[in-house]
Amino acid sequence: MKTDPFVLYGTNVFSERVMKERLSENVFAAVKRAMDFGESLDPETADIVAAAIKDWAIGKGATHYCHWFQPMTEVTAEKHNAFITPDSGGRAIADFGGKQLIRGESDASSFPSGGLRATFEARGYTVWDVSSPIFVRENGDMISLYIPCAF
């Protein structure tokens, strides 16, 4: 049986509607100001937003998150990290905070440079583009949270 595309549309997007359901009024207002006017999120607010996004994504089956960006190679790139981190007792915990949401470190050493650059000298950071919606993407058995970023 086919699923109605109008029912499915947008279900894997951390949309404003989802934000309103999962964030307090004050936190949602801060995110809206960041989206609309480019204001920065303070670290405490970023942690709250990250926790809501993590819980939403894990609820959809995501085990990884990635900073999704477009370097000057005419293709997209993504750096995947797991939500799961071992704690001191060897148990798995879900770890994703404001720092991981807002900024990532790409594996810039794999990008073509056109020169003789040592791979350890490669630097590249990604920053969450709050104006683009975060989404969950299924790729076979892998389900990842995609964070659109500037590189």
C-alpha positions in Angstrom: 0.0 0.0 0.0 1.4 3.4 -1.0 1.7 6.1 1.6 0.1 9.5 0.8 3.0 11.9 0.0 0.9 14.8 1.4 0.9 13.0 4.8 4.7 12.3 4.6 5.8 15.7 3.4 8.0 17.4 5.9 7.8 14.7 8.5 11.6 14.4 8.7 12.2 18.1 9.0 12.9 19.9 12.3 10.4 22.6 11.2 9.1 25.6 13.0 6.0 23.6 13.9 8.2 20.9 15.5 10.3 23.6 17.3 7.1 25.1 18.8 6.1 21.6 20.0 9.6 20.8 21.5 11.0 24.2 22.7 9.8 26.6 25.4 8.3 29.8 24.1 11.5 31.8 25.1 13.9 29.3 23.5 11.7 29.2 20.3 11.7 33.0 20.2 15.6 33.0 20.5 15.8 30.5 17.6 13.4 32.6 15.5 15.5 35.8 16.1 18.6 33.8 15.0 16.8 32.6 11.9 15.3 36.0 11.0 17.9 38.5 12.1 21.1 36.5 12.4 21.4 36.8 16.2 23.6 34.3 18.0 22.3 31.7 20.4 23.9 31.9 23.8 25.5 28.6 25.0 22.7 27.7 27.4 20.0 28.2 24.7 22.1 26.2 22.2 22.3 23.3 24.6 18.5 23.3 25.1 17.9 23.4 21.3 20.5 20.6 20.7 18.8 18.4 23.3 15.5 18.9 21.6 16.9 18.2 18.2 18.8 15.1 19.5 15.7 13.6 21.1 13.6 14.3 18.0 16.2 12.7 15.7 16.8 9.7 17.9 13.0 9.2 18.1 13.1 9.0 14.3 15.9 6.3 14.5 18.9 8.5 13.9 22.2 7.2 15.4 24.5 9.8 13.8 24.5 13.5 13.0 26.4 15.3 10.3 27.4 18.8 9.4 26.3 19.0 5.8 28.1 21.7 3.7 29.2 22.6 0.2 32.9 23.2 -0.3 34.1 24.6 -3.6 34.1 21.2 -5.3 30.6 21.5 -6.8 29.3 18.6 -4.6 28.1 18.5 -1.1 30.1 17.0 1.8 29.2 15.7 5.2 31.1 14.8 8.3 29.3 12.1 10.3 29.6 11.7 14.1 27.7 9.2 16.3 25.3 10.4 19.0 26.5 7.5 21.1 29.6 8.0 23.3 30.9 5.6 26.0 30.8 6.9 29.5 33.4 6.2 32.2 31.6 2.9 33.1 31.7 1.7 29.5 28.0 2.2 28.9 26.6 4.1 25.9 25.2 7.5 26.4 23.7 9.9 23.9 26.0 12.9 23.6 25.0 16.0 21.6 25.2 19.5 22.9 25.1 23.1 21.7 28.8 23.1 20.7 28.3 20.0 18.5 25.1 21.6 17.0 26.6 25.0 16.2 30.1 24.2 15.0 31.8 21.2 13.5 35.2 20.3 12.2 35.2 19.0 8.6 37.8 16.5 7.5 39.4 19.2 5.3 42.5 17.1 4.6 40.5 15.2 2.0 39.6 18.2 -0.1 41.6 19.0 -3.1 43.9 22.0 -2.5 45.7 22.3 -5.8 49.0 22.5 -3.9 51.5 20.6 -1.8 49.8 20.9 1.5 50.4 18.5 4.3 47.2 16.9 5.4 47.7 17.9 9.1 47.7 21.6 8.0 44.2 21.4 6.5 41.7 23.4 8.5 38.0 23.7 7.9 35.2 24.4 10.2 31.4 24.3 9.7 28.9 26.5 11.3 25.2 25.7 11.6 23.1 27.7 9.0 20.0 28.4 11.2 18.2 29.8 8.1 18.1 26.2 6.6 16.0 23.5 8.2 17.7 20.6 10.0 16.4 17.2 8.7 16.7 13.4 9.2 17.7 11.4 6.1 17.5 7.6 5.7 20.2 6.0 3.5 19.6 2.3 3.6 20.0 1.1 7.2 21.7 4.4 8.2 19.6 7.2 9.6 21.4 10.5 10.2 20.5 14.0 11.4 21.7 16.5 8.8 22.7 20.0 10.0 23.0 22.4 7.1 26.2 24.5 7.5 28.4 27.2 6.1 31.9 26.0 5.5 
